[in-house]
Amino acid sequence: MRRSKTPGMPGRPPASAEDAEARRPLEPQTDQALIDPYEVLGLSREADADAIKKAYFAKVREFPPEREPVMFKRIRAAYDALRTPEAKAVTDLFLLHPPAPYEPYKRAPSFDLTFHDDDWDRLAAAYSDLSRSDFRADFREIDL
């Protein structure tokens, strides 16, 4: 027969404030797209794959995830943006031409649906040849 835990038995120790802070989900950073990965890793734009890898591991040693989780996430994101040649090309393209700033959705303009007097003229011109200026299709060669 199994023994059930009684309320008086100690379970896990209460979580400290640091543990609660570490488990708290991070808010999305709005300036994440504006961070230059070359600047985070301390590299020039002409850096090759070996220099990127060396700079990444040097920064990870400097800012380990246990002590500096926010900085480690920035370093990891910068390395992911530069790790492969394809990702590096996309990153370089966005650094040259950043995406357009976000503009909130605008309401569609309201249209005037009432029928005005000048609408009669437009209607007559649309369904007749009154406004036509090229009459060459109406004429043909004269047979003599």
C-alpha positions as CSV (number, residue, x, y, z in Angstrom):
1,M,0.0,0.0,0.0
2,R,1.3,3.4,-0.9
3,R,1.7,6.1,1.6
4,S,0.2,9.4,0.6
5,K,1.9,12.6,1.4
6,T,0.4,14.4,4.3
7,P,0.1,18.2,4.3
8,G,2.6,18.5,7.1
9,M,5.4,16.7,5.1
10,P,7.9,19.0,3.5
11,G,7.8,18.9,-0.2
12,R,9.8,21.1,-2.5
13,P,11.4,24.1,-0.8
14,P,9.6,27.3,-1.5
15,A,10.9,29.0,-4.7
16,S,13.2,32.0,-4.2
17,A,12.6,35.3,-6.0
18,E,15.4,34.6,-8.3
19,D,13.9,31.2,-9.3
20,A,10.5,32.9,-9.9
21,E,12.2,35.6,-12.0
22,A,14.0,32.9,-14.1
23,R,10.8,31.0,-14.7
24,R,8.8,34.1,-15.7
25,P,8.2,34.2,-19.4
26,L,10.1,37.0,-21.1
27,E,8.2,39.8,-22.7
28,P,8.8,40.1,-26.5
29,Q,11.3,42.8,-27.2
30,T,10.1,45.3,-29.7
31,D,13.7,46.5,-30.5
32,Q,14.9,43.0,-31.2
33,A,14.8,43.6,-35.0
34,L,16.9,46.8,-34.6
35,I,19.8,45.0,-32.8
36,D,22.8,44.7,-35.1
37,P,24.2,41.1,-34.7
38,Y,27.7,42.2,-35.7
39,E,27.7,44.8,-32.9
40,V,26.5,42.3,-30.3
41,L,29.3,39.9,-31.2
42,G,31.9,42.7,-31.6
43,L,32.6,41.9,-35.3
44,S,33.1,43.9,-38.5
45,R,30.7,43.3,-41.4
46,E,33.4,41.5,-43.4
47,A,33.9,38.7,-40.7
48,D,34.0,35.1,-42.0
49,A,32.4,32.0,-40.5
50,D,35.4,31.2,-38.3
51,A,35.6,34.7,-36.8
52,I,31.9,34.6,-36.1
53,K,32.2,31.2,-34.3
54,K,35.2,32.4,-32.3
55,A,33.4,35.6,-31.3
56,Y,30.3,33.7,-30.3
57,F,32.1,31.3,-28.0
58,A,34.2,34.2,-26.5
59,K,31.0,36.1,-25.7
60,V,29.3,33.0,-24.2
61,R,32.3,32.6,-21.9
62,E,32.0,36.2,-21.0
63,F,28.2,36.1,-20.4
64,P,27.2,32.6,-19.4
65,P,23.5,31.8,-19.5
66,E,23.4,31.1,-15.7
67,R,24.5,34.6,-14.8
68,E,23.4,36.7,-17.7
69,P,20.3,35.1,-19.4
70,V,19.1,38.2,-21.2
71,M,22.6,39.0,-22.7
72,F,23.0,35.3,-23.6
73,K,19.8,35.3,-25.5
74,R,20.9,38.4,-27.5
75,I,24.3,36.7,-28.2
76,R,22.5,33.5,-29.3
77,A,20.1,35.4,-31.5
78,A,23.0,37.3,-33.1
79,Y,24.9,34.0,-33.7
80,D,21.8,32.4,-35.2
81,A,21.4,35.4,-37.6
82,L,25.0,34.9,-38.8
83,R,25.7,31.2,-38.4
84,T,25.0,30.0,-42.0
85,P,25.8,31.8,-45.2
86,E,22.1,32.0,-46.1
87,A,21.2,33.5,-42.8
88,K,24.1,35.9,-43.0
89,A,23.1,37.1,-46.5
90,V,19.5,37.7,-45.2
91,T,20.8,39.6,-42.2
92,D,23.1,41.7,-44.4
93,L,20.2,42.5,-46.7
94,F,18.0,43.6,-43.8
95,L,20.8,45.7,-42.3
96,L,21.2,47.5,-45.7
97,H,17.5,47.9,-46.2
98,P,15.6,47.6,-42.9
99,P,11.9,46.7,-43.2
100,A,9.4,49.6,-43.2
101,P,8.2,50.7,-39.8
102,Y,4.9,49.3,-38.6
103,E,1.9,51.5,-39.4
104,P,-1.3,50.5,-37.7
105,Y,-4.3,49.6,-39.9
106,K,-6.2,52.6,-41.1
107,R,-9.9,52.7,-41.6
108,A,-11.1,52.6,-45.2
109,P,-12.4,56.0,-46.4
110,S,-16.1,56.4,-46.6
111,F,-17.6,57.0,-50.0
112,D,-20.4,59.3,-51.0
113,L,-23.0,57.1,-52.6
114,T,-25.6,59.8,-53.4
115,F,-26.4,60.5,-57.1
116,H,-25.4,64.0,-58.1
117,D,-26.3,66.1,-61.2
118,D,-22.9,65.7,-62.9
119,D,-23.2,61.9,-62.6
120,W,-25.8,62.1,-65.4
121,D,-23.2,63.5,-67.7
122,R,-20.7,60.8,-66.8
123,L,-23.4,58.1,-67.3
124,A,-24.3,59.5,-70.7
125,A,-20.6,59.6,-71.8
126,A,-20.0,56.1,-70.6
127,Y,-22.9,54.6,-72.6
128,S,-22.7,56.7,-75.7
129,D,-20.1,57.9,-78.2
130,L,-20.5,61.6,-77.1
131,S,-17.1,61.9,-75.6
132,R,-15.3,59.8,-78.3
133,S,-12.8,61.7,-80.3
134,D,-11.5,59.0,-82.6
135,F,-14.0,58.2,-85.4
136,R,-11.7,56.3,-87.7
137,A,-13.5,53.0,-87.0
138,D,-16.7,54.5,-88.4
139,F,-15.3,55.3,-91.8
140,R,-14.2,52.9,-94.5
141,E,-12.6,53.3,-97.9
142,I,-14.9,54.6,-100.7
143,D,-15.3,52.2,-103.6
144,L,-15.4,54.0,-107.0
